[in-house]
């Protein structure tokens, strides 16, 4: 399975397989494909892989624009706040819809199937959506899903009803899902596909505002995006697995997640100019720094989360990594 092709984020895909949006026969066909390609639902989630869009073409060989639109609408109806990996925490903790919309900047961290382009218009905002599948039917599917999923997530977090709308480049299907809540806010035959966000909607407050959690999460997203720009694909996937894990990872446990031997993992990383040891150390440093910025977490708790049973050993390791002790690092970055 190639790791650089457009796809659906792993957790969102797995959640869709258990939803009414995809019928039982299609679910079985997806699972047959996964077995053939040496992966599975939990493996996709653990390695933060994506379900390639070509799987949808194989499962739905007669897919056309009409069916793609209906399927995109149905899938969007089941988008959850937990569906989008590293974007989920800032999504839930955002203070306004504008902060939710800003998270589209980090969409490349979870999928390259859709490209977004922000086009401010006076006080309103237009967000252009473009598919990258190279197949117009699959582009229709993923753009429809992405746009309407965002509208659904906004509805889940805002206090007031959202006035955001989606405009689809494609024609209206002859039949639309009757139960789709988004039907009234979806318009067709637009010159291009886009979301329209009125100023009133952008400034609407969210239900669960947590400015500190949002800022910490966005800082982490910025760092991840910067790393992604200079990091080869397989190295990124190993790094993501290390960052998402708990405790101390071994090369064998990581290799098992990718269904390969530890020697193969070493060779793949060496070919991309790095090593497991380097990635593990940097991951430990990043995770330690992030957790130490949370004043509600003790240094001992951080040590335990990183797999250190002895606080002294953790303190020595952290000082070796960064040049300062955990306590000194926390004092230096204390919010005043």
PADO-654605 format. One record per residue (C-alpha): residue number from 0; x, y, z. Coordinates in steps of 0.25 Angstrom, whole numbers. Example, Ala and Ser with C-alpha at 12.3 -4.5 7.8 and 13.67 -1.06 7.14 Angstrom:
BEGIN
KOLVO nr u v w
KOLVO 0 49 -18 31
KOLVO 1 55 -4 29
//
This chain:
BEGIN
KOLVO nr u v w
KOLVO 0 0 0 0
KOLVO 1 6 13 -4
KOLVO 2 7 24 7
KOLVO 3 6 36 -2
KOLVO 4 -7 35 -9
KOLVO 5 -20 43 -5
KOLVO 6 -28 36 5
KOLVO 7 -38 37 17
KOLVO 8 -33 39 31
KOLVO 9 -32 25 38
KOLVO 10 -41 28 49
KOLVO 11 -51 35 41
KOLVO 12 -51 23 31
KOLVO 13 -52 12 42
KOLVO 14 -64 20 48
KOLVO 15 -71 21 35
KOLVO 16 -70 5 34
KOLVO 17 -78 4 46
KOLVO 18 -88 14 42
KOLVO 19 -101 13 33
KOLVO 20 -94 22 23
KOLVO 21 -87 9 17
KOLVO 22 -95 -4 15
KOLVO 23 -91 -17 20
KOLVO 24 -87 -23 7
KOLVO 25 -78 -10 4
KOLVO 26 -72 -12 18
KOLVO 27 -68 -26 15
KOLVO 28 -62 -22 1
KOLVO 29 -54 -12 9
KOLVO 30 -49 -22 18
KOLVO 31 -45 -32 7
KOLVO 32 -36 -20 1
KOLVO 33 -30 -17 14
KOLVO 34 -26 -32 16
KOLVO 35 -20 -32 2
KOLVO 36 -12 -20 5
KOLVO 37 -7 -25 19
KOLVO 38 -14 -16 28
KOLVO 39 -27 -15 36
KOLVO 40 -35 -5 43
KOLVO 41 -27 -4 56
KOLVO 42 -14 -4 48
KOLVO 43 -19 8 40
KOLVO 44 -22 15 53
KOLVO 45 -9 12 61
KOLVO 46 0 16 49
KOLVO 47 -9 28 46
KOLVO 48 -10 23 32
KOLVO 49 -21 27 22
KOLVO 50 -31 18 14
KOLVO 51 -27 21 0
KOLVO 52 -38 27 -9
KOLVO 53 -35 16 -19
KOLVO 54 -42 6 -10
KOLVO 55 -55 14 -12
KOLVO 56 -54 13 -27
KOLVO 57 -51 -2 -25
KOLVO 58 -63 -4 -15
KOLVO 59 -72 5 -23
KOLVO 60 -68 1 -38
KOLVO 61 -80 8 -44
KOLVO 62 -78 21 -36
KOLVO 63 -82 34 -43
KOLVO 64 -84 48 -39
KOLVO 65 -99 46 -34
KOLVO 66 -95 34 -26
KOLVO 67 -82 41 -21
KOLVO 68 -90 53 -16
KOLVO 69 -100 44 -9
KOLVO 70 -89 36 -2
KOLVO 71 -82 48 2
KOLVO 72 -94 54 8
KOLVO 73 -97 41 16
KOLVO 74 -83 40 21
KOLVO 75 -83 54 26
KOLVO 76 -95 52 34
KOLVO 77 -87 42 43
KOLVO 78 -75 51 45
KOLVO 79 -71 51 59
KOLVO 80 -63 61 68
KOLVO 81 -53 50 70
KOLVO 82 -51 46 55
KOLVO 83 -39 55 51
KOLVO 84 -28 51 60
KOLVO 85 -19 63 64
KOLVO 86 -29 73 60
KOLVO 87 -40 67 69
KOLVO 88 -34 74 82
KOLVO 89 -34 88 77
KOLVO 90 -47 86 70
KOLVO 91 -54 83 83
KOLVO 92 -47 94 91
KOLVO 93 -48 105 81
KOLVO 94 -55 118 86
KOLVO 95 -61 122 73
KOLVO 96 -65 117 59
KOLVO 97 -54 125 53
KOLVO 98 -44 117 62
KOLVO 99 -50 104 57
KOLVO 100 -49 108 42
KOLVO 101 -34 112 44
KOLVO 102 -32 97 47
KOLVO 103 -33 95 32
KOLVO 104 -19 100 31
KOLVO 105 -14 87 37
KOLVO 106 -23 78 28
KOLVO 107 -10 73 21
KOLVO 108 -6 66 35
KOLVO 109 -18 56 33
KOLVO 110 -21 56 18
KOLVO 111 -16 61 5
KOLVO 112 -29 57 -2
KOLVO 113 -34 71 -1
KOLVO 114 -28 85 -3
KOLVO 115 -34 97 4
KOLVO 116 -32 112 -1
KOLVO 117 -37 123 8
KOLVO 118 -43 135 1
KOLVO 119 -47 146 10
KOLVO 120 -59 155 5
KOLVO 121 -61 168 13
KOLVO 122 -66 162 27
KOLVO 123 -70 148 21
KOLVO 124 -61 137 17
KOLVO 125 -61 127 5
KOLVO 126 -53 114 6
KOLVO 127 -50 108 -7
KOLVO 128 -49 92 -7
KOLVO 129 -42 85 -18
KOLVO 130 -40 69 -19
KOLVO 131 -27 63 -22
KOLVO 132 -31 49 -26
KOLVO 133 -29 51 -41
KOLVO 134 -43 45 -42
KOLVO 135 -55 54 -43
KOLVO 136 -64 45 -37
KOLVO 137 -55 42 -25
KOLVO 138 -52 57 -24
KOLVO 139 -67 60 -23
KOLVO 140 -68 49 -12
KOLVO 141 -57 54 -4
KOLVO 142 -60 69 -6
KOLVO 143 -75 67 -2
KOLVO 144 -71 59 10
KOLVO 145 -61 69 15
KOLVO 146 -69 81 13
KOLVO 147 -82 76 20
KOLVO 148 -74 69 31
KOLVO 149 -68 82 35
KOLVO 150 -82 88 35
KOLVO 151 -87 77 44
KOLVO 152 -75 78 53
KOLVO 153 -78 93 54
KOLVO 154 -93 90 58
KOLVO 155 -88 81 69
KOLVO 156 -79 91 76
KOLVO 157 -86 104 74
KOLVO 158 -96 111 84
KOLVO 159 -105 117 73
KOLVO 160 -110 111 60
KOLVO 161 -99 113 49
KOLVO 162 -102 120 36
KOLVO 163 -91 114 28
KOLVO 164 -94 108 14
KOLVO 165 -87 99 4
KOLVO 166 -87 101 -11
KOLVO 167 -84 89 -19
KOLVO 168 -78 90 -33
KOLVO 169 -86 78 -37
KOLVO 170 -101 76 -41
KOLVO 171 -112 73 -31
KOLVO 172 -115 58 -31
KOLVO 173 -128 53 -35
KOLVO 174 -130 47 -21
KOLVO 175 -124 52 -8
KOLVO 176 -124 45 6
KOLVO 177 -137 50 13
KOLVO 178 -131 49 27
KOLVO 179 -119 58 23
KOLVO 180 -118 70 32
KOLVO 181 -109 78 22
KOLVO 182 -119 77 11
KOLVO 183 -124 91 13
KOLVO 184 -110 97 13
KOLVO 185 -105 90 1
KOLVO 186 -106 97 -12
KOLVO 187 -102 92 -26
KOLVO 188 -96 96 -39
KOLVO 189 -86 106 -33
KOLVO 190 -75 111 -42
KOLVO 191 -66 103 -32
KOLVO 192 -68 96 -19
KOLVO 193 -67 105 -6
KOLVO 194 -72 108 8
KOLVO 195 -78 121 11
KOLVO 196 -76 126 25
KOLVO 197 -83 139 29
KOLVO 198 -77 148 39
KOLVO 199 -88 145 49
KOLVO 200 -85 130 48
KOLVO 201 -70 132 49
KOLVO 202 -71 140 62
KOLVO 203 -81 130 68
KOLVO 204 -77 125 82
KOLVO 205 -74 110 84
KOLVO 206 -80 101 95
KOLVO 207 -67 96 101
KOLVO 208 -57 108 100
KOLVO 209 -43 105 106
KOLVO 210 -33 115 101
KOLVO 211 -21 109 108
KOLVO 212 -24 95 102
KOLVO 213 -26 101 88
KOLVO 214 -13 109 88
KOLVO 215 -5 97 93
KOLVO 216 -12 88 82
KOLVO 217 -9 98 71
KOLVO 218 5 100 75
KOLVO 219 7 85 74
KOLVO 220 0 85 60
KOLVO 221 9 96 55
KOLVO 222 21 88 59
KOLVO 223 16 76 53
KOLVO 224 13 83 40
KOLVO 225 27 89 40
KOLVO 226 33 75 42
KOLVO 227 25 69 31
KOLVO 228 30 79 21
KOLVO 229 44 74 23
KOLVO 230 41 59 26
KOLVO 231 40 47 17
KOLVO 232 26 40 17
KOLVO 233 30 27 25
KOLVO 234 38 35 35
KOLVO 235 26 43 38
KOLVO 236 17 31 40
KOLVO 237 27 25 50
KOLVO 238 29 39 57
KOLVO 239 13 40 58
KOLVO 240 13 26 64
KOLVO 241 23 30 74
KOLVO 242 16 43 78
KOLVO 243 3 36 79
KOLVO 244 8 25 88
KOLVO 245 9 24 103
KOLVO 246 21 19 111
KOLVO 247 34 15 105
KOLVO 248 33 9 91
KOLVO 249 43 -1 85
KOLVO 250 47 -3 71
KOLVO 251 41 -17 71
KOLVO 252 27 -11 76
KOLVO 253 27 -1 65
KOLVO 254 31 -11 54
KOLVO 255 20 -19 59
KOLVO 256 10 -8 56
KOLVO 257 15 -7 42
KOLVO 258 15 -22 40
KOLVO 259 29 -23 37
KOLVO 260 42 -27 44
KOLVO 261 51 -18 52
KOLVO 262 62 -20 42
KOLVO 263 53 -15 30
KOLVO 264 48 -3 39
KOLVO 265 63 0 41
KOLVO 266 66 0 26
KOLVO 267 54 8 22
KOLVO 268 58 19 32
KOLVO 269 72 18 28
KOLVO 270 68 20 14
KOLVO 271 61 33 18
KOLVO 272 73 38 26
KOLVO 273 70 35 40
KOLVO 274 69 24 51
KOLVO 275 59 19 61
KOLVO 276 68 24 72
KOLVO 277 68 38 67
KOLVO 278 53 38 65
KOLVO 279 50 32 78
KOLVO 280 59 42 86
KOLVO 281 52 54 79
KOLVO 282 38 48 81
KOLVO 283 41 47 96
KOLVO 284 47 61 96
KOLVO 285 34 67 89
KOLVO 286 25 59 98
KOLVO 287 32 63 111
KOLVO 288 32 78 107
KOLVO 289 17 77 103
KOLVO 290 13 71 116
KOLVO 291 21 80 125
KOLVO 292 14 92 119
KOLVO 293 2 87 126
KOLVO 294 2 92 140
KOLVO 295 -8 82 145
KOLVO 296 1 70 142
KOLVO 297 13 67 152
KOLVO 298 27 64 147
KOLVO 299 25 50 153
KOLVO 300 13 48 145
KOLVO 301 20 52 132
KOLVO 302 32 43 136
KOLVO 303 22 31 137
KOLVO 304 15 34 124
KOLVO 305 28 34 117
KOLVO 306 32 20 123
KOLVO 307 41 25 134
KOLVO 308 38 18 148
KOLVO 309 49 27 154
KOLVO 310 47 42 155
KOLVO 311 62 44 156
KOLVO 312 65 36 143
KOLVO 313 55 44 136
KOLVO 314 61 57 141
KOLVO 315 75 53 137
KOLVO 316 70 49 123
KOLVO 317 62 62 121
KOLVO 318 74 70 125
KOLVO 319 83 63 115
KOLVO 320 72 65 104
KOLVO 321 70 80 107
KOLVO 322 81 85 116
KOLVO 323 71 88 127
KOLVO 324 63 81 138
KOLVO 325 48 78 136
KOLVO 326 46 88 148
KOLVO 327 54 99 142
KOLVO 328 48 97 128
KOLVO 329 34 98 135
KOLVO 330 38 111 142
KOLVO 331 43 117 129
KOLVO 332 31 114 122
KOLVO 333 21 117 133
KOLVO 334 9 126 128
KOLVO 335 9 139 136
//
